Amino acid sequence: MDGTRRSDINPGLKVSIVLKKDQRSGNLTEGTVKDILTNSANHPHGIKVRLESGDIGRVKEILN
């Protein structure tokens, strides 16, 4: 499942995100969602979230 629909993402979910600094390389960071930062229902590049670690990025993949 990709991370373009806000309704698919909840706090506590394990996801892979791309950080702003990794957008060119495409490196993914795995973690657990703490907060959902995107207000709209959909976003073509992925819903922006904050992980428990404090990292902020757009969801590319939902892991669980």
C-alpha positions as CSV (number, residue, x, y, z in Angstrom):
1,M,0.0,0.0,0.0
2,D,1.3,3.4,-0.8
3,G,1.0,6.4,1.5
4,T,-1.1,8.8,-0.7
5,R,-4.4,8.5,1.2
6,R,-4.6,10.0,4.7
7,S,-7.4,7.5,5.7
8,D,-4.9,4.6,5.4
9,I,-2.4,6.1,7.9
10,N,-2.8,6.2,11.7
11,P,-0.5,6.9,14.7
12,G,1.3,3.7,15.7
13,L,1.5,2.4,12.1
14,K,4.9,1.2,10.8
15,V,5.9,3.0,7.6
16,S,8.7,3.8,5.2
17,I,9.2,7.5,4.6
18,V,11.4,9.6,2.4
19,L,13.1,12.5,4.2
20,K,13.4,15.9,2.5
21,K,17.2,15.5,2.3
22,D,16.8,12.0,0.7
23,Q,14.2,13.0,-2.0
24,R,16.9,13.0,-4.7
25,S,18.5,9.7,-3.7
26,G,15.2,8.0,-2.7
27,N,16.6,6.5,0.5
28,L,13.8,5.4,2.8
29,T,13.6,5.6,6.6
30,E,11.5,3.2,8.5
31,G,9.7,4.1,11.7
32,T,6.4,4.3,13.6
33,V,4.0,7.2,12.9
34,K,3.6,9.7,15.8
35,D,1.7,12.5,14.1
36,I,0.0,13.1,10.7
37,L,1.0,16.5,9.3
38,T,-0.9,16.6,6.0
39,N,-4.4,18.0,6.4
40,S,-5.8,17.0,2.9
41,A,-7.4,13.6,2.3
42,N,-4.9,12.8,-0.5
43,H,-1.4,13.9,-1.6
44,P,0.2,12.6,-4.8
45,H,3.7,12.5,-3.2
46,G,2.6,10.8,0.1
47,I,1.1,12.0,3.3
48,K,3.6,13.9,5.5
49,V,4.1,12.4,8.9
50,R,6.3,12.7,12.0
51,L,7.8,9.5,13.3
52,E,8.4,8.6,16.9
53,S,12.1,9.3,16.3
54,G,11.2,12.9,15.3
55,D,12.0,12.4,11.6
56,I,9.6,14.1,9.2
57,G,8.9,12.9,5.7
58,R,6.4,11.7,3.2
59,V,5.0,8.1,3.4
60,K,6.1,5.9,0.5
61,E,5.1,2.5,1.9
62,I,2.9,1.2,4.7
63,L,4.6,-1.8,6.4
64,N,1.9,-3.4,8.6
